Amino acid sequence: MPRISVAQLFDGNADALELSWVSGPRETSPVLDSADVNQSSQGLIGHLNLVHPNWIQIFSRTEAAYFSGLDDQAQREALDRISESELSCIILADGEKAPRSLADFGETRQIPVFSSPMASLQVIWVLRTYLGRALAEFVTRHGVLLDVLGVGVLITGESGVGKSELALELISRGSGLVADDVVELYHIAPKTLEGRSPQLLKDFLEVRGLGMLNIRTIFGETAVRRRKNLKLIVQLEKPGGGNLPGVERLPLNASVERILDVDIRTVQLPVAAGRNLAVLVEAAVRNYVLQLRGIDSTQDFIRRQARYLDSQG
């Protein structure tokens, strides 16, 4: 399951939130594990809560004023109470300074304490989005993920069917490469899968006969994407003996593939000499977008046919 240390959390947001490390360990900082977070009744991040503590406690100006108003004994008791939970770190927002008891707590209990000049709500929004991606459940799929006309499209099929060649042609027509060969799909929202590339393979596309191509270097910055939400799967099928069983000539119902409890629309495209697959993929994307708007060409044709038959009867 995905895991992230508090030190990684700090490094990944230090610039955006202007974070400073106030106290607590860095080398042995606590780790947030998605399995533990999902099974816990604690909130992931929120303002200081002594009754139902969060994994990440935010001290805004209001919470800092309340905490500073307590006497030393009450401050220690409050910190002891939240330390008994799955506390990972404390962040002072709104430019608040850490009281001596809080800084000492970070050192003695091995709990990192950060500070940020940003407003507490902004800190929560940024970190919640960051953690949603960092701790998202994920799977890997074999294929090529592209941004085609603004839609995330995963091209799949057997080895040697022509996925990379098709991807290269689509890139030359203005599409963007997200990942080749190994596509990581992260479940970042109830109905959303975000596709990314492993760091080792980022920007590269393998094409038989040409080897590894650095798409960013060849086509420029606009030819690559860091991530893209998956919306459509295009499965390339190579006919055997001229036949392609299982592929409907006029599909009446949309096909879907379920990945991490998310249904993704799928389209099967036969591969044959003379077929311009890049144009077909772009047409499939345009048709998918129209269907999202309630325009279904197949159903329109069926209704037209029904009206014609009625008029002839």
DATAUR-V475907 format. One record per backbone hydrogen bond with DSSP energy under -0.5 kcal/mol. CO is the residue of the C=O (numbers start at 1). NH is the residue of the N-H. E is the energy in kcal/mol with one decimal. If there is no record, write none. Layout:
<<CO & NH & E> <CO & NH & E>>
This chain:
<<2 & 34 & -2.5> <4 & 32 & -3.5> <5 & 9 & -2.1> <6 & 10 & -2.3> <7 & 11 & -2.6> <8 & 12 & -2.6> <9 & 13 & -0.8> <10 & 13 & -0.9> <10 & 14 & -1.1> <13 & 17 & -2.4> <14 & 18 & -0.7> <14 & 19 & -1.3> <17 & 118 & -0.6> <20 & 22 & -0.8> <20 & 115 & -1.8> <23 & 113 & -2.7> <26 & 29 & -1.2> <30 & 6 & -2.7> <31 & 33 & -0.6> <32 & 4 & -2.4> <33 & 37 & -2.6> <34 & 38 & -2.6> <35 & 39 & -1.5> <36 & 40 & -1.1> <43 & 55 & -2.5> <44 & 56 & -1.6> <46 & 58 & -2.5> <53 & 43 & -0.5> <55 & 57 & -0.5> <55 & 88 & -3.4> <55 & 89 & -1.3> <56 & 46 & -1.7> <57 & 59 & -0.5> <57 & 91 & -2.7> <58 & 48 & -2.1> <58 & 60 & -0.8> <59 & 93 & -2.9> <60 & 64 & -2.8> <61 & 65 & -2.0> <62 & 66 & -2.2> <63 & 67 & -2.9> <64 & 68 & -2.7> <65 & 69 & -1.3> <67 & 70 & -1.3> <71 & 75 & -2.4> <72 & 76 & -2.2> <73 & 77 & -2.2> <74 & 78 & -2.2> <75 & 79 & -2.3> <76 & 80 & -2.6> <77 & 81 & -1.8> <78 & 82 & -1.9> <79 & 83 & -1.8> <80 & 84 & -0.7> <81 & 84 & -0.7> <82 & 85 & -1.2> <85 & 87 & -0.7> <88 & 112 & -0.6> <89 & 57 & -1.9> <90 & 114 & -3.0> <91 & 59 & -3.0> <91 & 93 & -0.7> <92 & 116 & -2.9> <93 & 96 & -1.7> <99 & 102 & -0.6> <99 & 103 & -2.2> <100 & 104 & -2.5> <101 & 105 & -1.9> <102 & 106 & -1.9> <103 & 107 & -1.4> <104 & 108 & -2.9> <105 & 109 & -2.6> <106 & 111 & -1.2> <110 & 112 & -0.5> <112 & 90 & -2.1> <113 & 22 & -2.6> <113 & 23 & -1.4> <114 & 92 & -2.8> <115 & 20 & -2.0> <116 & 95 & -2.5> <118 & 94 & -3.4> <119 & 123 & -2.1> <120 & 124 & -2.4> <121 & 125 & -2.6> <122 & 126 & -2.5> <123 & 127 & -2.4> <124 & 128 & -2.6> <125 & 129 & -1.9> <126 & 130 & -2.3> <127 & 131 & -3.0> <128 & 132 & -2.0> <129 & 133 & -1.4> <130 & 134 & -2.6> <131 & 135 & -2.7> <133 & 136 & -0.8> <137 & 187 & -3.3> <139 & 185 & -3.3> <141 & 143 & -0.5> <141 & 183 & -2.8> <143 & 181 & -1.2> <144 & 146 & -0.5> <144 & 155 & -3.2> <145 & 178 & -2.7> <145 & 179 & -1.6> <146 & 148 & -0.8> <146 & 153 & -2.9> <147 & 149 & -0.6> <147 & 176 & -1.9> <148 & 151 & -1.8> <151 & 148 & -2.8> <151 & 153 & -0.6> <152 & 231 & -2.4> <152 & 232 & -1.9> <153 & 146 & -2.8> <153 & 155 & -0.6> <154 & 156 & -0.6> <154 & 234 & -2.7> <155 & 144 & -2.0> <156 & 236 & -2.8> <158 & 161 & -1.8> <162 & 166 & -2.1> <163 & 167 & -2.5> <164 & 168 & -2.6> <165 & 169 & -2.0> <166 & 170 & -2.4> <167 & 171 & -2.5> <168 & 172 & -2.1> <169 & 173 & -0.8> <170 & 173 & -0.6> <170 & 175 & -2.4> <171 & 174 & -1.7> <176 & 147 & -3.0> <177 & 225 & -2.8> <179 & 145 & -2.7> <180 & 182 & -2.4> <181 & 143 & -1.2> <181 & 183 & -0.6> <182 & 184 & -0.5> <182 & 198 & -0.6> <183 & 141 & -2.4> <183 & 185 & -0.6> <184 & 186 & -0.6> <184 & 196 & -2.5> <185 & 139 & -1.9> <186 & 188 & -1.5> <186 & 194 & -3.0> <187 & 137 & -0.5> <189 & 192 & -1.7> <192 & 188 & -0.8> <192 & 189 & -1.3> <193 & 195 & -0.6> <193 & 230 & -2.8> <194 & 186 & -3.0> <195 & 228 & -1.7> <196 & 184 & -2.5> <198 & 201 & -1.0> <198 & 202 & -0.8> <199 & 202 & -0.7> <201 & 204 & -1.9> <203 & 215 & -2.4> <203 & 216 & -0.6> <205 & 207 & -0.6> <205 & 213 & -2.7> <207 & 210 & -2.0> <207 & 211 & -2.4> <211 & 207 & -2.5> <213 & 205 & -2.2> <213 & 215 & -1.1> <214 & 218 & -2.4> <215 & 219 & -2.6> <215 & 220 & -0.6> <216 & 220 & -1.2> <220 & 223 & -1.6> <221 & 224 & -1.4> <223 & 177 & -2.9> <226 & 197 & -0.5> <228 & 195 & -3.2> <229 & 152 & -0.7> <231 & 265 & -0.8> <232 & 154 & -2.5> <233 & 235 & -0.6> <233 & 267 & -2.6> <234 & 156 & -2.5> <234 & 236 & -0.6> <235 & 269 & -2.6> <236 & 158 & -0.5> <237 & 239 & -0.6> <237 & 271 & -3.2> <239 & 241 & -0.6> <240 & 243 & -1.2> <243 & 240 & -1.9> <244 & 247 & -1.4> <246 & 248 & -0.6> <255 & 266 & -2.9> <257 & 259 & -0.6> <257 & 264 & -2.6> <259 & 262 & -1.5> <262 & 259 & -2.7> <262 & 264 & -0.5> <264 & 257 & -2.5> <265 & 233 & -2.7> <266 & 255 & -0.6> <267 & 235 & -3.1> <267 & 269 & -0.5> <268 & 270 & -0.5> <269 & 237 & -2.4> <270 & 272 & -0.6> <271 & 239 & -0.7> <272 & 275 & -1.8> <275 & 277 & -1.3> <276 & 280 & -1.8> <277 & 281 & -2.7> <278 & 282 & -2.2> <279 & 283 & -2.4> <280 & 284 & -2.4> <281 & 285 & -2.3> <282 & 286 & -2.5> <283 & 287 & -2.6> <284 & 288 & -2.2> <285 & 289 & -2.4> <286 & 290 & -2.1> <287 & 291 & -2.2> <288 & 292 & -1.9> <289 & 293 & -1.1> <290 & 295 & -2.9> <291 & 294 & -1.6> <294 & 296 & -0.7> <295 & 297 & -0.6> <296 & 300 & -2.3> <297 & 301 & -2.3> <298 & 302 & -2.3> <299 & 303 & -2.4> <300 & 304 & -2.2> <301 & 305 & -2.6> <302 & 306 & -2.4> <303 & 307 & -2.4> <304 & 308 & -2.2> <305 & 309 & -2.5> <306 & 310 & -2.2> <307 & 311 & -2.2> <308 & 312 & -1.5> <309 & 313 & -1.2>>
